[in-house]
Amino acid sequence: MANNGNGVKPEWSLDVIATWCAQQQCSSSSLANVKSQEDLDEEIESGSGGGGGDHPRNNTKSSNGRNHNGGNGLSTSSRKVNAPSRADPIMLALTGNALRMSDVQLLHGPHWLNEAVINFYFTYLEEVKYKANDDFLFITPEMTQCMLYMDDKELQSILIGQYNAGRKPFIFFVLSDSRSTELGGCHWALLVASRPDNAFFHLDSYGGSNTVSSLELVTNIKDVLKMRQARFRNVRCLQQSNGYDCGIHVICMADQIADYVNRYESVDGVPPLQLDVVKAKRSELIKLVASLSGHV
């Protein structure tokens, strides 16, 4: 089992973990749930709140309303607002994952991407781009961090009970280098569980900085996923040339692997990421946000 760095596993109850995890997720519709700032403000003022619905990820409830903020600039994970914010308005809310103006501005670079942007893109991949493909599951950063400190019972409830991960051939995780129970740190990496390849593929654009976290996660989840014999494969990948593009690399790698798997049903053999793809991605994301906002 993973621990908190001091050899002691944190005492997190299932209710506390489930509350945090449930806060990150929302309903199963995609573009139908893209909402404007005015819509969200009306919901907030009326007490109805953004998100909800009958998606299985939204069914866990708890009276514990712990708020988990990460350190080093990581924002509140779910990005759900408790009061209207005209100074930093919501630009887009895709199935409950809200992007504010400040989040979108990070895409203009050179800036490190926070989890709100990564949450949005993983939601887009699962609920829009690959909505018709039931083989994929995209796990957001805060949920991944949460799973590092769950026991088997808790993992069974979340991964199998809510995510139906036992029936997913390909599962994408975003890892941070945080060494605590709270989402924090300053570096993102990608882990892909592939049942057809019987392997966990770890891709890190900064010299394997997150390998330890990745190995801890694999150790914690492999039994629940019934992938005990799966190999851990540290994949050589394109390295970032600065200190802020790790999130862009994760998004590009997830994009490329998902596209490859969608055609070939295997991660093994995916071609290396090209630098021009990374350089173009920020502009593509800005255009994507603008195009989805146009559906309001």
BAFI-3210 file (N, C-alpha, C; in Angstrom, 3 decimals, decimal comma, padded with zeros to 6 digits):
// residues 296
n [1|2|3|4|5|6|7|8|9|10|11|12|13|14|15|16|17|18|19|20|21|22|23|24|25|26|27|28|29|30|31|32|33|34|35|36|37|38|39|40|41|42|43|44|45|46|47|48|49|50|51|52|53|54|55|56|57|58|59|60|61|62|63|64|65|66|67|68|69|70|71|72|73|74|75|76|77|78|79|80|81|82|83|84|85|86|87|88|89|90|91|92|93|94|95|96|97|98|99|100|101|102|103|104|105|106|107|108|109|110|111|112|113|114|115|116|117|118|119|120|121|122|123|124|125|126|127|128|129|130|131|132|133|134|135|136|137|138|139|140|141|142|143|144|145|146|147|148|149|150|151|152|153|154|155|156|157|158|159|160|161|162|163|164|165|166|167|168|169|170|171|172|173|174|175|176|177|178|179|180|181|182|183|184|185|186|187|188|189|190|191|192|193|194|195|196|197|198|199|200|201|202|203|204|205|206|207|208|209|210|211|212|213|214|215|216|217|218|219|220|221|222|223|224|225|226|227|228|229|230|231|232|233|234|235|236|237|238|239|240|241|242|243|244|245|246|247|248|249|250|251|252|253|254|255|256|257|258|259|260|261|262|263|264|265|266|267|268|269|270|271|272|273|274|275|276|277|278|279|280|281|282|283|284|285|286|287|288|289|290|291|292|293|294|295|296]
n.u [000,830|000,370|001,884|002,097|004,605|005,895|005,711|003,267|-000,033|-002,531|-005,412|-008,121|-011,529|-014,033|-016,234|-015,195|-013,337|-015,021|-016,677|-014,895|-014,123|-016,611|-017,184|-015,712|-016,889|-019,523|-022,606|-023,731|-024,217|-023,039|-022,350|-024,816|-024,749|-023,139|-022,671|-023,555|-022,083|-024,168|-026,217|-025,010|-024,624|-027,276|-028,076|-026,435|-027,307|-029,904|-029,510|-029,381|-027,062|-024,169|-023,925|-024,524|-027,172|-027,644|-025,383|-023,188|-020,902|-021,704|-023,191|-022,337|-022,624|-022,037|-021,966|-019,769|-018,002|-015,359|-012,814|-010,422|-007,523|-004,778|-001,195|001,305|000,118|-001,943|-005,334|-008,654|-010,073|-012,535|-013,599|-016,119|-018,301|-019,094|-020,199|-021,187|-018,698|-017,700|-015,303|-013,636|-014,887|-016,842|-015,975|-016,669|-018,498|-018,201|-019,919|-019,945|-017,298|-015,752|-014,338|-012,647|-012,022|-009,389|-008,252|-008,356|-006,689|-004,213|-003,574|-002,536|000,096|003,659|002,788|002,304|-000,004|-003,007|-005,034|-007,663|-007,763|-006,751|-008,658|-010,892|-010,107|-009,797|-012,416|-013,633|-012,462|-013,549|-016,369|-017,130|-015,345|-014,678|-017,068|-018,647|-017,081|-016,719|-014,510|-012,685|-011,504|-011,104|-009,267|-009,222|-006,804|-007,112|-008,673|-006,970|-004,876|-006,274|-006,722|-004,245|-004,161|-006,182|-007,673|-008,179|-010,935|-012,062|-011,096|-012,361|-015,015|-014,982|-013,455|-014,459|-017,207|-018,254|-016,894|-016,837|-014,494|-013,480|-014,373|-013,195|-010,967|-008,882|-007,375|-006,830|-004,678|-003,860|-001,008|000,377|003,315|002,999|003,463|001,613|-001,653|-003,233|-003,981|-001,306|001,968|004,077|004,342|003,156|002,337|001,702|-000,184|-001,094|-003,293|-003,446|-005,334|-005,356|-002,616|-001,604|-000,319|001,035|001,552|003,879|004,382|006,503|007,386|009,547|012,063|011,375|010,362|008,004|007,939|008,030|005,582|003,887|004,501|003,646|000,917|000,204|000,822|-001,145|-003,582|-003,622|-004,496|-007,241|-008,083|-007,679|-005,252|-002,883|-000,618|000,302|002,729|004,978|005,727|008,092|007,967|009,904|009,766|008,936|010,729|010,138|011,180|011,272|010,175|007,424|005,650|004,609|001,912|000,776|002,195|001,189|-001,524|-001,229|000,024|-001,926|-003,934|-002,712|-002,212|-004,815|-005,986|-004,412|-004,939|-007,660|-007,680|-005,982|-006,253|-004,395|-001,746|000,914|003,470|002,753|003,519|006,265|005,697|005,505|007,366|006,196|003,505|003,126|003,803|001,713|-000,513|-001,599|-002,851|-004,749|-006,308|-007,391|-008,998|-010,727|-012,097|-013,395|-015,020|-016,685|-017,948|-019,531|-021,733|-023,541]
n.v [-001,202|002,301|005,048|007,933|008,897|008,791|006,249|005,651|004,938|007,220|007,924|007,802|007,944|006,055|007,632|010,245|010,135|009,414|011,636|013,646|012,553|012,417|015,066|015,821|014,924|014,623|014,714|012,437|013,448|015,367|017,790|018,847|019,714|021,914|025,000|028,445|031,398|032,931|031,013|029,305|031,053|031,610|029,088|028,805|030,905|030,097|027,838|025,358|024,470|023,599|020,856|017,475|015,106|011,703|010,221|007,486|008,234|010,209|009,404|008,896|009,999|012,203|013,598|014,973|017,734|018,203|020,272|020,022|021,483|021,827|022,312|024,720|026,223|024,699|024,574|024,589|021,434|020,567|022,801|023,797|026,399|028,425|030,849|033,497|034,758|037,509|038,674|036,646|034,991|032,055|030,357|028,090|025,137|021,865|019,012|019,506|020,176|023,015|025,697|028,565|032,035|032,605|030,065|029,437|031,411|030,431|028,802|030,403|030,693|031,371|029,022|026,885|024,216|023,987|021,663|022,046|022,554|020,145|018,365|019,249|018,557|015,782|015,098|015,970|014,171|011,724|012,139|013,406|013,288|010,511|009,348|007,293|005,111|002,598|001,456|003,073|004,790|007,712|009,025|011,644|014,095|014,670|012,543|010,412|010,995|010,648|007,887|006,846|006,583|004,960|001,994|-001,508|-002,015|000,492|001,231|-000,719|000,091|002,616|002,399|000,021|-000,143|002,462|003,458|001,332|000,099|-002,432|-003,463|-002,013|-001,809|000,036|002,394|005,649|007,575|010,571|011,704|013,422|014,917|015,124|014,406|013,935|013,549|015,412|016,977|018,246|019,535|019,932|018,807|016,923|013,624|010,719|007,728|004,679|002,074|-000,998|-003,593|-005,397|-005,388|-006,284|-004,604|-001,739|001,401|003,882|007,270|009,950|013,244|014,488|013,237|010,955|011,825|011,311|008,607|007,111|007,755|006,708|003,948|003,390|003,854|001,853|-000,427|-000,171|-000,410|-002,625|-005,192|-004,853|-004,168|-006,561|-007,072|-008,191|-009,511|-007,837|-006,014|-003,332|-000,674|001,567|004,056|005,389|008,725|011,825|014,561|017,398|020,773|022,795|024,216|024,121|022,819|020,285|019,538|020,014|018,135|015,775|015,907|015,832|013,334|011,607|012,080|011,150|008,431|007,493|007,868|006,111|003,645|003,481|002,793|000,541|-001,065|-001,466|-000,371|-000,767|-000,080|002,458|005,436|007,782|010,949|013,996|017,045|019,286|018,815|019,211|021,926|023,080|022,571|024,212|026,345|024,853|023,914|026,281|027,002|024,823|025,183|027,555|026,669|024,779|026,397|027,777|026,183|026,836]
n.w [000,000|-000,626|001,146|003,364|003,102|005,485|006,277|007,296|006,706|005,793|007,803|006,304|006,019|004,212|003,600|003,656|001,555|-000,554|-000,677|-001,523|-004,011|-005,325|-005,600|-007,754|-010,057|-012,577|-014,428|-017,100|-019,620|-022,470|-024,516|-024,096|-021,540|-021,448|-020,110|-019,671|-018,113|-016,992|-016,687|-014,816|-012,669|-012,021|-011,146|-008,912|-007,265|-006,827|-005,453|-006,625|-007,846|-009,932|-012,203|-011,123|-011,663|-012,945|-013,327|-012,664|-011,259|-009,649|-007,554|-004,959|-001,705|001,061|004,334|004,996|004,148|003,229|001,907|-000,482|-001,135|-003,261|-002,917|-004,044|-006,127|-007,235|-008,011|-006,461|-006,773|-008,057|-009,172|-008,826|-008,090|-005,256|-005,114|-007,319|-009,568|-010,876|-011,456|-012,259|-014,442|-015,348|-018,205|-019,547|-018,890|-018,845|-018,539|-015,762|-015,123|-014,668|-016,478|-015,781|-016,602|-015,826|-015,919|-018,656|-019,596|-018,904|-020,977|-022,893|-022,393|-021,616|-019,408|-016,577|-016,532|-014,686|-012,705|-013,444|-016,185|-017,189|-016,146|-017,601|-020,241|-020,131|-019,517|-021,854|-023,711|-022,821|-022,682|-024,998|-027,424|-027,442|-026,807|-027,828|-027,483|-025,372|-024,290|-023,055|-020,132|-018,341|-015,818|-013,558|-012,220|-009,347|-008,501|-009,052|-007,243|-004,897|-005,005|-004,422|-001,707|-000,844|000,590|-000,247|-000,076|-000,344|-002,855|-004,380|-004,133|-005,404|-007,905|-009,117|-008,370|-008,961|-011,257|-012,983|-013,759|-013,995|-016,356|-018,308|-020,927|-021,287|-019,266|-018,278|-016,317|-014,561|-013,020|-010,199|-008,637|-005,969|-002,516|-000,561|001,029|-000,138|-003,251|-004,933|-005,604|-008,546|-011,022|-013,776|-014,947|-017,033|-016,746|-018,158|-018,021|-019,574|-020,534|-022,796|-023,441|-021,101|-019,219|-017,464|-018,606|-018,214|-018,725|-018,812|-019,085|-017,999|-017,291|-015,736|-013,282|-011,877|-011,413|-009,008|-007,739|-009,673|-009,613|-007,007|-007,253|-009,103|-007,594|-005,675|-007,045|-008,741|-007,904|-007,394|-009,926|-011,085|-012,355|-011,550|-012,539|-014,463|-016,337|-015,435|-017,382|-018,224|-020,313|-022,904|-023,870|-025,576|-024,287|-022,214|-022,815|-021,047|-017,882|-017,562|-019,296|-018,738|-018,332|-020,847|-022,328|-021,140|-021,905|-024,712|-025,021|-023,979|-025,822|-028,212|-027,612|-027,101|-029,606|-031,129|-029,857|-030,341|-032,970|-033,192|-030,946|-028,923|-026,777|-027,031|-029,306|-030,017|-031,720|-031,128|-029,549|-031,352|-031,533|-032,783|-032,442|-029,725|-029,548|-030,945|-029,441|-027,389|-028,721|-030,115|-027,994|-026,997|-029,167|-029,096|-026,655|-027,293|-029,398|-028,161|-026,328|-028,036|-028,312|-026,434]
ca.u [000,000|001,068|001,765|002,252|006,021|006,430|005,447|001,952|-001,132|-003,462|-006,708|-009,203|-012,720|-014,614|-017,118|-014,379|-012,788|-016,110|-017,125|-013,924|-014,203|-017,892|-017,170|-014,990|-017,548|-020,869|-023,549|-023,194|-024,419|-021,838|-022,583|-026,089|-024,484|-022,293|-023,490|-023,008|-021,903|-025,465|-026,915|-024,387|-024,903|-028,661|-028,124|-025,794|-028,161|-031,121|-029,126|-029,419|-025,675|-023,824|-023,661|-025,570|-027,580|-027,654|-024,164|-022,767|-019,863|-022,304|-024,144|-021,813|-022,925|-021,563|-022,199|-018,493|-017,738|-013,963|-012,339|-009,012|-006,754|-003,390|-000,221|002,076|-000,650|-003,054|-006,588|-009,658|-010,106|-013,750|-013,890|-017,499|-018,267|-020,088|-020,802|-020,820|-017,439|-017,628|-013,907|-013,049|-016,111|-016,777|-016,010|-017,250|-018,667|-018,478|-020,325|-019,621|-015,931|-015,812|-013,133|-012,774|-011,178|-007,994|-007,788|-008,157|-005,524|-003,004|-003,294|-001,808|001,488|004,154|002,283|002,017|-001,445|-003,573|-005,860|-008,941|-007,604|-006,613|-009,990|-011,729|-009,742|-010,131|-013,872|-013,911|-012,105|-014,463|-017,794|-017,405|-014,583|-014,774|-018,313|-019,163|-016,115|-016,812|-013,257|-011,836|-011,840|-010,135|-009,281|-008,660|-005,676|-007,466|-009,134|-005,766|-004,214|-007,128|-006,557|-002,971|-004,298|-007,323|-007,436|-008,847|-012,390|-012,384|-010,851|-013,426|-016,216|-014,833|-013,020|-015,347|-018,607|-018,671|-016,288|-016,935|-013,157|-013,202|-014,780|-012,550|-009,660|-007,848|-007,657|-005,836|-004,529|-002,914|-000,295|001,184|004,452|002,687|003,726|000,670|-003,007|-003,868|-003,421|-000,350|003,094|004,286|004,656|002,172|002,765|000,587|-000,135|-002,173|-003,476|-003,917|-005,597|-004,874|-001,160|-001,262|000,757|000,827|002,511|004,158|005,017|006,887|008,130|010,622|013,076|010,908|010,146|006,841|007,970|007,712|004,126|003,259|004,664|002,788|-000,460|000,054|000,792|-002,399|-004,801|-003,536|-005,311|-008,651|-008,329|-007,362|-004,104|-001,755|000,553|000,634|004,069|005,130|006,611|008,493|008,090|010,669|008,871|009,450|010,976|009,863|012,397|011,096|009,650|005,982|004,834|004,273|000,486|000,561|002,707|000,230|-002,698|-000,848|000,278|-003,226|-004,587|-002,081|-002,420|-006,230|-006,211|-003,755|-005,692|-008,953|-007,485|-005,224|-006,638|-003,187|-000,855|002,237|003,726|002,351|004,700|006,644|005,078|006,324|007,453|005,266|002,187|003,139|003,809|000,426|-001,638|-002,226|-003,770|-005,861|-007,173|-008,126|-010,042|-011,698|-012,932|-014,253|-016,033|-017,664|-018,728|-020,492|-022,911|-024,441]
ca.v [000,000|003,582|005,728|009,383|009,245|008,508|004,865|005,520|005,169|008,162|007,382|008,426|007,113|005,954|008,782|011,419|009,938|009,424|013,023|014,338|012,032|012,770|016,488|016,059|014,332|015,128|013,877|011,712|014,150|016,107|019,166|019,319|020,280|023,092|026,068|029,786|032,008|033,336|029,813|028,813|031,994|031,416|027,854|029,047|031,766|029,371|026,708|024,072|024,056|023,043|019,426|016,583|014,102|010,327|009,515|006,674|008,882|011,252|008,824|008,782|011,199|012,216|014,866|015,616|018,594|018,625|020,908|019,664|022,374|021,427|023,374|025,116|026,784|023,880|025,169|023,663|020,440|020,409|024,080|024,194|027,664|028,606|032,167|034,039|035,481|038,321|039,006|035,479|034,287|030,734|030,428|026,853|024,039|020,647|017,983|019,877|020,650|024,410|026,441|030,003|032,852|032,444|028,764|029,539|032,272|029,610|028,192|031,360|030,394|030,097|028,782|025,528|023,984|023,449|020,472|022,396|022,380|018,715|017,798|019,590|017,830|014,373|015,005|016,101|012,917|010,639|012,419|013,984|012,705|009,049|009,011|006,028|004,049|002,189|000,839|004,065|005,455|008,768|009,372|012,982|014,152|014,584|011,186|009,585|011,248|010,014|006,435|006,470|006,391|004,108|000,574|-002,309|-001,847|001,808|001,160|-001,533|000,919|003,710|001,947|-000,997|000,205|003,700|003,659|000,126|-000,049|-003,834|-003,770|-001,060|-002,293|001,070|003,378|006,723|008,271|011,692|011,688|014,565|014,507|015,416|013,318|014,048|013,143|016,476|017,196|019,348|019,263|020,850|018,064|015,935|012,524|009,894|006,280|004,027|000,640|-001,649|-005,019|-006,196|-005,490|-006,755|-003,712|-000,345|002,229|005,155|008,231|011,130|014,153|015,159|012,328|009,975|012,463|010,766|007,145|006,575|007,876|005,786|002,594|003,278|003,728|000,520|-001,370|-000,012|-000,682|-003,772|-006,318|-004,511|-004,221|-007,929|-006,972|-008,454|-009,954|-006,848|-005,424|-001,878|-000,303|002,978|004,300|006,559|009,651|013,174|015,298|018,836|021,592|023,890|023,778|024,368|022,160|018,892|019,317|019,938|016,823|014,754|016,004|015,364|011,893|010,943|012,216|010,286|007,034|007,175|007,759|004,885|002,521|003,462|002,137|-000,715|-001,798|-001,769|000,773|-001,158|000,323|003,838|006,203|008,860|012,254|014,936|018,360|020,238|018,552|019,881|023,368|023,530|022,119|025,300|027,030|023,935|023,884|027,557|026,894|023,835|025,842|028,513|025,947|024,194|027,510|028,174|025,328|027,331]
ca.w [000,000|-000,589|002,424|003,289|003,093|006,801|006,573|007,915|005,774|006,392|008,192|005,554|005,946|002,872|003,395|003,322|000,214|-001,522|-000,831|-002,375|-005,362|-005,924|-005,924|-008,999|-011,204|-012,796|-015,153|-018,252|-020,883|-022,839|-024,943|-023,545|-020,234|-021,541|-019,557|-019,682|-016,801|-016,469|-016,240|-013,603|-011,597|-011,601|-010,369|-007,630|-006,469|-006,472|-004,607|-007,325|-008,078|-011,231|-012,246|-010,627|-012,632|-012,472|-013,694|-011,520|-010,481|-008,852|-006,630|-003,618|-000,943|002,423|005,009|005,208|003,007|003,207|000,687|-000,638|-001,993|-003,404|-002,761|-005,213|-007,228|-007,702|-007,603|-005,956|-007,835|-008,843|-009,805|-008,636|-007,392|-004,211|-005,307|-008,617|-009,602|-012,093|-011,736|-012,910|-014,851|-015,959|-019,657|-020,067|-017,934|-019,596|-017,573|-014,388|-014,979|-015,077|-016,818|-015,598|-017,476|-015,398|-016,413|-020,107|-019,817|-018,772|-022,278|-023,743|-022,094|-021,100|-018,059|-016,124|-016,544|-013,452|-012,909|-014,069|-017,632|-017,456|-015,904|-018,749|-021,446|-019,937|-019,647|-023,286|-024,368|-022,458|-022,868|-026,320|-028,526|-027,441|-026,119|-028,361|-027,216|-023,971|-023,856|-022,405|-018,884|-018,077|-014,398|-013,389|-011,271|-007,935|-008,253|-009,020|-005,970|-003,895|-005,076|-003,833|-000,261|-000,554|000,765|-001,277|000,023|-000,886|-004,290|-004,967|-004,191|-006,375|-009,232|-009,683|-008,145|-009,623|-012,566|-013,803|-014,335|-014,269|-017,732|-019,207|-021,382|-021,239|-018,222|-018,288|-015,038|-014,505|-011,745|-009,773|-007,814|-004,573|-001,582|000,544|000,697|-000,900|-004,577|-004,914|-006,469|-009,669|-012,253|-014,204|-015,809|-017,491|-016,587|-018,898|-017,778|-020,788|-020,358|-023,936|-023,381|-019,766|-018,796|-017,082|-019,339|-017,545|-019,633|-018,034|-019,962|-017,259|-016,779|-014,758|-011,986|-011,189|-011,447|-007,684|-007,567|-010,610|-009,074|-005,827|-007,720|-009,692|-006,473|-004,938|-007,823|-009,662|-007,446|-007,589|-011,370|-011,525|-013,250|-010,656|-013,307|-015,499|-016,250|-015,373|-018,485|-018,216|-021,751|-023,349|-024,576|-025,823|-023,053|-022,285|-022,854|-020,101|-016,601|-017,417|-020,319|-018,415|-018,557|-022,295|-022,745|-020,697|-022,778|-026,054|-024,976|-023,821|-027,121|-029,207|-027,248|-027,305|-031,049|-031,584|-029,312|-031,019|-034,273|-033,145|-029,742|-028,153|-026,533|-027,521|-030,677|-030,282|-032,145|-030,206|-029,726|-032,105|-030,898|-033,376|-031,857|-028,423|-029,769|-031,483|-028,618|-026,636|-029,634|-030,382|-026,815|-026,963|-030,194|-028,633|-025,651|-028,004|-030,196|-027,235|-025,769|-029,064|-028,244|-025,384]
c.u [000,866|000,923|002,038|003,691|006,683|006,174|004,093|000,880|-002,145|-004,796|-007,802|-010,389|-013,241|-015,513|-016,338|-013,858|-013,890|-016,637|-016,206|-014,056|-015,492|-017,931|-016,544|-015,798|-018,948|-021,646|-022,977|-023,429|-023,205|-022,182|-023,894|-025,882|-023,491|-023,127|-022,766|-022,813|-023,250|-026,243|-026,361|-024,657|-026,325|-028,804|-027,554|-026,711|-029,427|-030,835|-029,114|-028,035|-025,441|-023,644|-024,831|-025,910|-027,419|-026,468|-023,688|-021,701|-020,432|-023,159|-023,650|-022,019|-022,351|-021,840|-020,910|-018,138|-016,326|-013,577|-010,852|-008,354|-005,330|-002,471|000,385|001,206|-001,772|-004,345|-007,530|-010,067|-011,369|-014,134|-015,366|-017,519|-019,386|-020,765|-020,380|-019,526|-017,336|-016,189|-013,209|-014,182|-015,839|-016,939|-016,755|-017,388|-019,108|-018,690|-019,774|-018,204|-015,827|-014,428|-013,421|-011,847|-009,700|-007,414|-007,465|-006,931|-004,218|-002,596|-002,523|-000,311|002,414|003,736|002,093|000,505|-001,918|-004,508|-007,201|-008,882|-007,512|-007,937|-010,896|-011,390|-010,036|-011,644|-014,283|-013,607|-013,139|-015,906|-018,142|-016,662|-014,737|-016,031|-018,844|-018,236|-016,124|-015,528|-012,404|-012,409|-010,736|-010,297|-008,558|-007,599|-006,063|-007,977|-007,951|-005,040|-004,967|-006,873|-005,232|-003,114|-005,545|-006,871|-008,272|-010,361|-012,816|-012,192|-011,934|-014,694|-016,134|-014,530|-014,011|-016,806|-019,090|-018,150|-016,450|-015,598|-012,811|-013,545|-014,141|-011,177|-008,530|-008,250|-006,504|-005,856|-003,557|-002,327|000,384|002,348|004,227|002,945|002,821|-000,701|-003,737|-003,183|-002,522|000,769|003,151|004,613|003,593|002,835|001,546|000,853|-001,337|-002,186|-004,103|-004,097|-005,111|-003,361|-000,676|-000,127|000,212|001,924|002,652|004,922|005,237|007,794|009,284|011,493|012,620|010,659|009,015|006,803|007,570|006,205|003,392|003,334|003,770|001,329|-000,723|-000,037|-000,561|-003,623|-004,785|-004,384|-006,790|-009,020|-008,113|-006,287|-002,816|-000,488|000,984|002,017|003,980|006,156|006,853|008,852|008,936|009,761|009,549|009,576|010,705|011,158|012,301|010,476|008,150|005,100|004,441|002,797|000,136|001,042|001,733|-000,995|-002,385|-000,626|-001,023|-003,988|-004,037|-002,328|-003,869|-006,546|-005,620|-004,540|-007,044|-008,872|-006,903|-005,487|-005,427|-002,403|000,525|002,393|003,315|003,589|005,023|005,955|006,047|006,246|006,452|003,847|002,066|003,041|002,456|-000,741|-002,326|-003,238|-004,982|-006,838|-008,005|-009,274|-011,127|-012,644|-013,906|-015,361|-017,092|-018,530|-019,786|-021,739|-023,928|-025,679]
c.v [001,254|004,192|007,196|009,839|008,992|007,066|004,614|005,843|006,102|007,494|008,172|007,478|007,088|007,138|010,017|011,316|010,040|010,826|013,780|013,883|012,457|014,231|016,757|015,698|014,866|014,199|013,337|012,417|014,990|017,527|019,713|019,989|021,434|024,296|027,399|030,286|032,385|032,135|029,328|029,732|031,842|030,160|028,066|029,853|031,051|028,159|025,378|023,555|023,519|021,546|018,614|015,550|012,708|009,530|008,721|007,332|009,925|010,712|008,722|010,076|011,063|013,569|015,622|016,443|019,083|019,195|020,660|020,605|021,876|022,604|023,753|025,520|025,932|024,428|024,123|022,718|020,452|021,661|024,442|025,416|027,744|029,966|032,685|034,841|036,236|038,651|037,868|034,571|032,900|030,886|029,227|025,850|022,810|019,505|018,270|020,334|022,052|024,960|027,926|030,743|032,657|031,110|028,832|030,395|031,505|028,997|029,125|031,299|031,594|029,894|027,287|025,348|023,414|022,277|020,794|022,189|020,897|017,995|018,014|018,712|016,337|014,147|015,092|014,795|011,834|010,902|012,995|013,196|011,193|008,574|007,642|004,846|003,710|001,557|001,775|004,536|006,452|009,251|010,702|013,021|013,969|013,193|010,226|009,747|010,574|008,503|005,954|006,083|005,595|002,684|-000,190|-002,128|-000,531|001,842|000,356|-000,703|001,971|003,180|000,993|-000,581|001,411|003,819|002,479|-000,182|-001,494|-004,257|-002,829|-001,587|-001,267|002,159|004,368|007,441|009,445|011,751|013,018|014,041|014,851|014,197|013,425|013,584|014,187|016,620|018,410|019,032|020,209|020,111|017,007|014,851|011,649|008,424|005,696|002,540|000,016|-003,144|-005,843|-006,391|-006,086|-005,925|-002,378|000,471|003,581|006,062|009,541|012,013|014,853|014,135|011,359|010,537|011,827|009,233|006,534|006,617|006,870|004,345|002,375|003,104|002,332|-000,540|-001,345|-000,498|-002,002|-004,955|-006,069|-004,578|-005,619|-007,913|-007,229|-008,812|-008,957|-006,245|-003,910|-001,492|001,209|003,356|005,541|007,452|011,002|013,928|016,797|019,617|022,780|023,340|023,900|023,581|020,717|018,588|019,200|018,596|015,716|014,734|015,453|013,849|011,110|010,953|011,212|008,808|006,623|007,004|006,455|003,650|002,380|002,756|000,731|-001,565|-002,276|-000,483|000,483|-000,786|001,744|004,653|007,320|010,175|013,183|016,334|019,350|020,050|019,274|021,393|023,904|023,328|023,240|026,044|026,164|023,890|025,158|027,524|025,905|024,456|026,801|027,793|025,326|025,264|027,962|027,333|025,805|027,940]
c.w [000,000|000,783|002,254|003,312|004,432|007,231|007,193|006,908|006,433|006,704|007,505|005,553|004,524|002,574|002,985|001,907|-000,829|-001,748|-001,771|-003,811|-006,046|-006,330|-007,281|-010,239|-011,378|-013,704|-016,451|-019,578|-021,197|-023,235|-024,420|-022,204|-020,281|-021,158|-019,601|-018,258|-016,190|-015,936|-014,910|-012,422|-011,087|-010,751|-008,975|-006,715|-006,021|-005,598|-005,315|-007,660|-009,459|-011,132|-011,735|-011,662|-012,078|-012,970|-012,479|-010,672|-009,524|-007,724|-005,198|-002,876|000,456|003,024|005,234|003,989|002,935|001,866|000,583|-001,640|-002,053|-003,187|-004,091|-006,392|-007,743|-007,140|-007,044|-007,060|-008,664|-009,591|-009,705|-007,732|-006,368|-004,312|-006,668|-008,542|-010,909|-012,456|-012,478|-013,395|-015,422|-017,468|-020,249|-018,932|-018,717|-018,618|-016,183|-014,162|-015,549|-015,386|-016,633|-016,558|-017,118|-015,854|-017,898|-020,415|-019,683|-020,104|-023,208|-023,486|-022,072|-019,636|-017,819|-016,076|-015,212|-013,761|-013,528|-015,579|-017,981|-017,216|-017,108|-019,945|-021,312|-020,022|-021,107|-024,014|-024,085|-022,868|-024,237|-027,403|-028,604|-026,705|-026,565|-028,081|-025,729|-023,444|-023,015|-021,076|-018,585|-016,638|-014,191|-012,280|-009,813|-007,573|-008,177|-007,692|-004,822|-003,842|-004,493|-002,367|000,113|-000,236|-000,261|-001,260|-000,612|-002,397|-004,999|-005,137|-005,288|-007,777|-009,880|-009,562|-008,917|-011,050|-013,516|-014,481|-014,645|-015,682|-018,759|-019,631|-021,213|-020,248|-018,159|-016,931|-015,211|-013,102|-011,467|-008,941|-006,350|-003,708|-000,361|000,083|-000,112|-002,254|-004,527|-005,885|-007,645|-010,966|-012,516|-015,046|-016,102|-017,214|-017,317|-018,572|-019,019|-020,544|-021,558|-023,933|-022,060|-019,173|-018,312|-017,758|-018,642|-018,504|-018,890|-018,893|-019,259|-016,531|-015,708|-013,375|-011,192|-011,164|-010,109|-007,439|-008,453|-010,112|-007,852|-006,236|-008,287|-008,586|-005,772|-005,715|-008,581|-009,218|-007,688|-009,060|-011,943|-012,617|-012,463|-011,421|-014,392|-015,262|-016,103|-016,425|-018,482|-019,646|-022,030|-024,185|-024,765|-024,506|-023,241|-022,179|-021,909|-018,821|-016,452|-018,387|-019,995|-018,670|-020,027|-022,822|-022,353|-021,601|-024,168|-026,076|-024,826|-025,136|-028,120|-028,903|-027,483|-028,782|-031,595|-031,137|-030,011|-032,371|-034,160|-031,899|-028,945|-027,946|-027,096|-028,990|-031,000|-030,665|-031,165|-030,563|-030,455|-031,484|-031,474|-032,853|-030,516|-028,605|-030,225|-030,515|-027,860|-027,508|-029,943|-029,212|-026,693|-027,973|-029,767|-027,609|-026,316|-028,773|-029,304|-026,594|-026,750|-029,063|-027,213|-026,023]
res [m|a|n|n|g|n|g|v|k|p|e|w|s|l|d|v|i|a|t|w|c|a|q|q|q|c|s|s|s|s|l|a|n|v|k|s|q|e|d|l|d|e|e|i|e|s|g|s|g|g|g|g|g|d|h|p|r|n|n|t|k|s|s|n|g|r|n|h|n|g|g|n|g|l|s|t|s|s|r|k|v|n|a|p|s|r|a|d|p|i|m|l|a|l|t|g|n|a|l|r|m|s|d|v|q|l|l|h|g|p|h|w|l|n|e|a|v|i|n|f|y|f|t|y|l|e|e|v|k|y|k|a|n|d|d|f|l|f|i|t|p|e|m|t|q|c|m|l|y|m|d|d|k|e|l|q|s|i|l|i|g|q|y|n|a|g|r|k|p|f|i|f|f|v|l|s|d|s|r|s|t|e|l|g|g|c|h|w|a|l|l|v|a|s|r|p|d|n|a|f|f|h|l|d|s|y|g|g|s|n|t|v|s|s|l|e|l|v|t|n|i|k|d|v|l|k|m|r|q|a|r|f|r|n|v|r|c|l|q|q|s|n|g|y|d|c|g|i|h|v|i|c|m|a|d|q|i|a|d|y|v|n|r|y|e|s|v|d|g|v|p|p|l|q|l|d|v|v|k|a|k|r|s|e|l|i|k|l|v|a|s|l|s|g|h|v]
***
